[in-house]
Amino acid sequence: MLTSLLFLGVCFLAYANGANDNFKGVASLYGSGTVSFRQALAWATLTTLAGSMAALFLAQTLLVKFSGKGLAPDDLIHTLPFMIAVAGGAGMTVILATRFGFPISTTHALLGAMAGSTLLATSGNISLAPLLSNFMLPLLLSPLVALLSAGLLHRGFKLWLGGRASHNDWCLCVERPDSLALAGNVSMDMALDSTLIPSPSLDRQEACAERQASQIWGFNFERLRDGLHVCSAGAVCFARGLNDTPKIAALLLLAPGFDLHGIIIAVAIAMVLGGIFNARRVAETMSHKITTISHDQGLSANLVTALLVIFASKLGMPVSTTHVSVGSLFGIGLVNGQANRSMIAAIALSWLLTLPCAAICAAAVYYTASQFQ
């Protein structure tokens, strides 16, 4: 019975994780208007699933860290009530935050659940050293690194594009009519004279500079940028699946009768379903309520998030994709002066409440589950 409860608890946690986390990688795509909500959700689903499958080969260190070794006594880790409590406490915390549209960290919730169940089971005997060194430091530092990196990358991006601008007051452009981006002071008759021959247009420096900057080595920069944006969003979702799947799967790793491949597949499916059916509220928060997002800003935020999470996964550092992603968006918002500070404060408060909420829920679940042992 307890084994079945553990399996259901882990699947529930994976479902909650998918509902809260699956859309975070593509939030900038939806927020900038690059794709629709359905298109963003479909891309997030496919790339997250790919990352979950890749976790079998690229994230073995995280499987060990999130089995609870070093944080709780070994004889406690191997008990079913402890694992059920961790899965249940973390799952309830994440699904509650999802209900209110707050993007929180499943990593954070898992730590709180481990701490709460360990404190109850051992009457306060818990090792804080591995909690601080292996878990808390990466969680605290990752959003700061993301904030600075995204802000600097976007600032450099803007300076580079600004350097491509023309310095003349007026410019004469000769373009094909189907590629001519008409400014407000250009007569529509210029675009209707012919559909075959190039058309000249006289315009102000700002409009010409914008059109000039959109061409790099003969390629349309806007299309190239949007393609990179979509790829970077997929990379973030892939990295999130790679980083989160082992953390959840580790709860079943020590239980009898479970195969590692089967665990990964079950967790991946539950995460995908959570993202499909319950991602909308967190999607609106990430896409529209933290800061306004342009195409360039979304690309910068996603590149930083993807690189940091993949790098952390390779090193076995349990960083939160949520913290990195929100930190990147906030860094972009600070640079463009459009950050929603009240929403950031509310999200930060939800992060602070994650640990105690998960600890209390896990302690209650552990007490209940231990009665059936």
C-alpha positions as CSV (number, residue, x, y, z in Angstrom):
1,M,0.0,0.0,0.0
2,L,2.7,2.4,1.0
3,T,4.6,1.7,-2.3
4,S,1.5,2.5,-4.3
5,L,1.1,5.7,-2.3
6,L,4.7,6.7,-3.0
7,F,4.2,6.1,-6.7
8,L,1.1,8.3,-6.7
9,G,2.8,10.9,-4.7
10,V,5.8,11.1,-7.1
11,C,3.4,11.3,-10.1
12,F,1.4,14.1,-8.3
13,L,4.7,16.0,-7.6
14,A,5.7,15.6,-11.3
15,Y,2.3,16.8,-12.4
16,A,2.5,19.9,-10.1
17,N,6.0,20.5,-11.4
18,G,4.9,20.5,-15.0
19,A,2.0,22.8,-14.2
20,N,4.2,25.4,-12.5
21,D,7.4,25.0,-14.6
22,N,6.8,23.7,-18.1
23,F,5.9,27.2,-19.6
24,K,8.7,29.1,-18.0
25,G,11.1,28.5,-20.9
26,V,8.7,29.8,-23.5
27,A,7.2,32.6,-21.5
28,S,9.2,35.2,-23.4
29,L,8.0,33.8,-26.7
30,Y,4.4,34.2,-25.7
31,G,5.0,37.6,-23.9
32,S,6.8,39.1,-26.9
33,G,4.1,38.0,-29.3
34,T,6.5,35.8,-31.3
35,V,4.1,32.8,-31.0
36,S,0.6,32.2,-29.7
37,F,-0.1,30.5,-26.3
38,R,-0.9,27.2,-27.9
39,Q,2.2,27.2,-30.1
40,A,4.4,28.1,-27.1
41,L,2.8,25.3,-25.0
42,A,3.3,22.7,-27.7
43,W,7.0,23.7,-28.1
44,A,7.5,23.6,-24.3
45,T,5.9,20.2,-24.1
46,L,8.1,18.6,-26.8
47,T,11.3,20.1,-25.6
48,T,10.6,19.4,-21.9
49,L,9.9,15.7,-22.8
50,A,13.2,15.5,-24.7
51,G,15.0,16.9,-21.7
52,S,13.4,14.4,-19.4
53,M,14.5,11.5,-21.5
54,A,18.1,12.9,-21.7
55,A,18.2,13.0,-17.9
56,L,18.9,9.2,-18.0
57,F,22.3,9.9,-19.5
58,L,23.4,13.5,-18.5
59,A,22.2,14.1,-14.9
60,Q,23.3,11.1,-12.8
61,T,24.8,13.3,-10.1
62,L,21.4,15.0,-9.4
63,L,19.9,11.6,-8.8
64,V,22.2,11.0,-5.9
65,K,21.9,14.5,-4.4
66,F,18.1,14.5,-4.4
67,S,17.8,11.0,-2.8
68,G,18.4,13.0,0.5
69,K,21.8,11.5,1.3
70,G,23.7,13.7,3.7
71,L,20.6,15.7,4.7
72,A,18.8,13.0,6.6
73,P,20.0,9.8,8.3
74,D,20.5,6.8,5.9
75,D,18.1,4.6,7.8
76,L,15.4,7.3,7.4
77,I,16.0,7.9,3.7
78,H,15.2,4.2,3.0
79,T,11.8,4.4,4.7
80,L,8.6,4.7,2.6
81,P,6.9,7.2,4.9
82,F,9.8,9.6,4.4
83,M,9.8,9.4,0.6
84,I,6.0,9.7,0.6
85,A,6.2,12.8,2.8
86,V,8.8,14.5,0.6
87,A,6.7,13.9,-2.6
88,G,3.4,14.8,-1.0
89,G,4.7,17.9,0.8
90,A,6.5,19.3,-2.2
91,G,3.6,18.5,-4.5
92,M,1.0,20.2,-2.4
93,T,3.2,23.3,-2.1
94,V,3.9,23.6,-5.8
95,I,0.2,23.0,-6.8
96,L,-0.9,25.6,-4.3
97,A,1.5,28.2,-5.8
98,T,0.3,27.2,-9.3
99,R,-3.3,27.8,-8.2
100,F,-2.4,31.5,-7.5
101,G,-0.2,31.9,-10.5
102,F,3.1,32.2,-8.6
103,P,6.2,30.6,-10.3
104,I,8.1,28.9,-7.4
105,S,10.9,26.4,-7.3
106,T,10.3,22.7,-7.1
107,T,13.8,22.3,-5.9
108,H,13.0,24.7,-3.1
109,A,9.9,22.8,-2.2
110,L,11.7,19.5,-2.2
111,L,14.3,20.9,0.2
112,G,11.6,22.1,2.5
113,A,9.8,18.8,2.4
114,M,13.0,16.9,3.2
115,A,13.8,19.2,6.1
116,G,10.2,19.1,7.5
117,S,9.9,15.3,7.4
118,T,13.4,14.9,8.8
119,L,12.8,17.2,11.7
120,L,9.7,15.4,12.7
121,A,11.2,11.9,12.3
122,T,14.4,12.6,14.2
123,S,13.0,15.1,16.7
124,G,15.2,17.9,15.3
125,N,18.3,15.9,14.4
126,I,19.1,17.3,11.0
127,S,22.5,18.0,9.3
128,L,22.5,21.7,8.1
129,A,25.9,21.6,6.5
130,P,24.9,19.8,3.3
131,L,21.7,21.8,3.1
132,L,23.7,25.0,2.9
133,S,26.6,24.0,0.8
134,N,24.9,21.7,-1.7
135,F,21.5,23.3,-2.1
136,M,21.0,26.7,-0.5
137,L,24.0,28.4,-2.0
138,P,23.2,27.5,-5.7
139,L,19.5,28.5,-5.1
140,L,20.5,31.9,-3.7
141,L,23.2,32.7,-6.1
142,S,21.6,31.6,-9.4
143,P,19.0,34.3,-9.6
144,L,21.6,37.0,-9.0
145,V,23.9,35.6,-11.6
146,A,21.0,35.4,-14.0
147,L,19.9,38.9,-13.3
148,L,23.3,40.4,-14.0
149,S,24.1,38.2,-17.0
150,A,20.7,38.9,-18.7
151,G,21.0,42.6,-18.0
152,L,24.6,42.8,-19.4
153,L,23.8,40.7,-22.4
154,H,20.8,42.8,-23.4
155,R,22.7,46.0,-22.8
156,G,25.5,44.8,-25.1
157,F,22.9,43.7,-27.6
158,K,21.4,47.1,-27.7
159,L,24.7,48.8,-28.1
160,W,25.7,46.5,-30.9
161,L,22.5,47.2,-32.8
162,G,22.8,51.0,-32.1
163,G,26.3,50.9,-33.6
164,R,24.8,49.7,-36.9
165,A,22.6,52.7,-37.2
166,S,23.1,55.3,-40.0
167,H,24.2,58.8,-38.8
168,N,22.7,60.8,-41.8
169,D,19.6,62.8,-41.2
170,W,18.0,61.4,-44.4
171,C,18.6,58.3,-46.4
172,L,17.5,56.9,-49.8
173,C,16.6,53.2,-49.7
174,V,16.1,51.0,-52.8
175,E,14.3,47.8,-51.9
176,R,11.9,45.3,-53.4
177,P,8.3,46.2,-52.7
178,D,7.6,43.0,-50.8
179,S,10.4,43.6,-48.3
180,L,9.8,47.4,-47.9
181,A,8.7,48.3,-44.4
182,L,6.8,51.5,-45.0
183,A,7.1,54.3,-42.4
184,G,4.3,56.5,-41.5
185,N,5.5,59.4,-43.7
186,V,6.0,57.3,-46.9
187,S,3.2,57.4,-49.5
188,M,1.4,54.1,-50.1
189,D,1.6,54.8,-53.9
190,M,5.3,54.0,-53.7
191,A,4.5,50.4,-52.9
192,L,1.8,50.0,-55.5
193,D,3.7,51.3,-58.5
194,S,5.1,47.9,-59.3
195,T,5.4,44.4,-57.7
196,L,8.5,43.5,-59.8
197,I,11.0,46.3,-59.9
198,P,12.8,47.8,-56.9
199,S,11.3,51.0,-55.4
200,P,13.2,53.9,-53.9
201,S,12.0,55.6,-50.7
202,L,13.2,58.8,-48.9
203,D,12.9,58.6,-45.2
204,R,14.2,59.9,-41.9
205,Q,17.4,58.5,-40.4
206,E,15.6,56.6,-37.6
207,A,13.4,54.5,-40.0
208,C,16.3,53.8,-42.3
209,A,18.5,52.8,-39.4
210,E,15.9,50.3,-38.2
211,R,15.6,48.8,-41.6
212,Q,19.4,48.7,-42.1
213,A,19.9,47.0,-38.7
214,S,17.5,44.3,-39.8
215,Q,19.9,43.0,-42.5
216,I,23.1,41.2,-41.5
217,W,25.3,39.8,-44.2
218,G,22.3,39.6,-46.5
219,F,20.1,37.8,-43.9
220,N,17.0,39.3,-42.4
221,F,17.9,39.9,-38.8
222,E,14.4,39.9,-37.5
223,R,13.7,36.4,-38.8
224,L,17.1,35.2,-37.6
225,R,16.5,36.7,-34.2
226,D,13.0,35.0,-33.9
227,G,14.5,31.7,-35.0
228,L,17.1,31.9,-32.3
229,H,14.5,33.0,-29.8
230,V,12.4,29.9,-30.5
231,C,15.5,27.7,-30.3
232,S,16.7,29.3,-27.1
233,A,13.2,28.8,-25.5
234,G,13.4,25.1,-26.5
235,A,16.8,24.9,-24.9
236,V,15.5,26.3,-21.6
237,C,12.7,23.8,-21.6
238,F,15.1,21.0,-22.4
239,A,17.4,22.1,-19.6
240,R,14.5,22.3,-17.2
241,G,13.4,18.8,-18.0
242,L,17.0,17.6,-17.7
243,N,17.5,19.3,-14.3
244,D,14.1,18.6,-12.7
245,T,13.3,15.0,-13.7
246,P,16.2,13.4,-11.7
247,K,15.2,15.4,-8.6
248,I,11.7,13.9,-8.7
249,A,12.7,10.5,-9.9
250,A,15.2,10.2,-7.0
251,L,12.3,9.7,-4.6
252,L,11.4,6.4,-6.3
253,L,15.0,5.3,-6.8
254,L,15.4,3.7,-3.4
255,A,11.9,2.1,-3.3
256,P,11.7,-1.6,-4.1
257,G,10.3,-2.8,-7.4
258,F,11.0,0.2,-9.6
259,D,13.2,0.3,-12.7
260,L,15.1,3.5,-13.4
261,H,13.9,3.7,-17.0
262,G,10.3,3.2,-15.9
263,I,10.6,5.9,-13.3
264,I,11.9,8.5,-15.7
265,I,9.2,7.7,-18.2
266,A,6.4,8.0,-15.6
267,V,7.8,11.3,-14.3
268,A,8.2,12.7,-17.8
269,I,4.6,11.8,-18.7
270,A,3.2,13.4,-15.5
271,M,5.2,16.6,-16.1
272,V,3.9,16.9,-19.6
273,L,0.3,16.4,-18.5
274,G,0.7,19.1,-15.8
275,G,2.0,21.5,-18.3
276,I,-0.8,20.9,-20.8
277,F,-3.7,21.2,-18.4
278,N,-2.6,23.6,-15.7
279,A,0.0,26.0,-17.0
280,R,-2.1,29.0,-17.9
281,R,-1.9,31.1,-14.7
282,V,1.8,30.8,-14.3
283,A,2.2,31.5,-18.0
284,E,0.4,34.8,-17.7
285,T,2.5,35.8,-14.7
286,M,5.8,35.0,-16.4
287,S,4.8,36.4,-19.8
288,H,3.1,39.6,-19.0
289,K,3.3,40.6,-15.3
290,I,7.0,40.7,-14.5
291,T,8.0,43.1,-17.3
292,T,7.1,43.9,-20.9
293,I,9.1,41.7,-23.2
294,S,10.4,42.6,-26.7
295,H,11.8,40.1,-29.2
296,D,15.4,41.1,-28.4
297,Q,14.8,41.0,-24.6
298,G,13.2,37.6,-24.7
299,L,16.1,36.2,-26.7
300,S,18.7,37.6,-24.2
301,A,16.7,36.2,-21.2
302,N,16.4,32.7,-22.7
303,L,20.0,32.4,-23.7
304,V,21.1,33.2,-20.2
305,T,18.6,30.8,-18.6
306,A,19.5,28.0,-20.9
307,L,23.2,28.3,-20.5
308,L,23.1,28.6,-16.7
309,V,20.7,25.7,-16.2
310,I,22.5,23.3,-18.6
311,F,25.9,24.2,-17.0
312,A,24.5,23.6,-13.5
313,S,23.0,20.3,-14.5
314,K,26.3,19.1,-15.9
315,L,28.1,20.0,-12.6
316,G,25.3,18.4,-10.5
317,M,24.3,21.8,-9.0
318,P,20.6,21.7,-8.1
319,V,19.7,25.3,-9.3
320,S,16.1,26.3,-9.8
321,T,15.0,27.0,-13.4
322,T,12.4,29.3,-11.8
323,H,14.9,31.4,-10.0
324,V,17.1,31.6,-13.1
325,S,14.3,32.4,-15.4
326,V,12.6,35.0,-13.2
327,G,16.1,36.5,-12.4
328,S,16.8,36.9,-16.2
329,L,13.4,38.6,-16.8
330,F,13.9,40.9,-13.9
331,G,17.4,41.8,-15.1
332,I,15.9,42.7,-18.5
333,G,13.2,44.7,-16.8
334,L,15.7,46.7,-14.8
335,V,17.6,47.5,-18.0
336,N,14.6,48.7,-20.0
337,G,13.0,50.4,-16.9
338,Q,9.8,48.4,-17.1
339,A,10.2,45.9,-14.3
340,N,7.0,45.3,-12.2
341,R,8.6,45.6,-8.8
342,S,5.4,44.8,-6.9
343,M,5.0,41.5,-8.8
344,I,8.7,40.7,-8.2
345,A,8.2,41.4,-4.5
346,A,5.2,39.0,-4.5
347,I,7.1,36.3,-6.2
348,A,10.0,36.8,-3.8
349,L,7.6,36.4,-0.9
350,S,6.3,33.2,-2.4
351,W,9.9,31.9,-2.6
352,L,10.4,32.7,1.1
353,L,7.2,30.9,2.0
354,T,8.0,27.8,-0.1
355,L,10.4,26.2,2.5
356,P,8.2,26.5,5.6
357,C,5.0,25.6,3.7
358,A,6.6,22.5,2.2
359,A,8.1,21.5,5.6
360,I,4.7,21.7,7.3
361,C,2.9,19.8,4.6
362,A,5.6,17.1,4.6
363,A,5.6,16.8,8.3
364,A,1.8,16.2,8.3
365,V,2.1,13.7,5.5
366,Y,4.9,11.9,7.3
367,Y,2.9,11.7,10.5
368,T,0.0,10.2,8.6
369,A,2.0,7.8,6.5
370,S,4.0,6.5,9.5
371,Q,0.8,5.3,11.1
372,F,0.3,2.7,8.4
373,Q,3.9,1.4,8.5
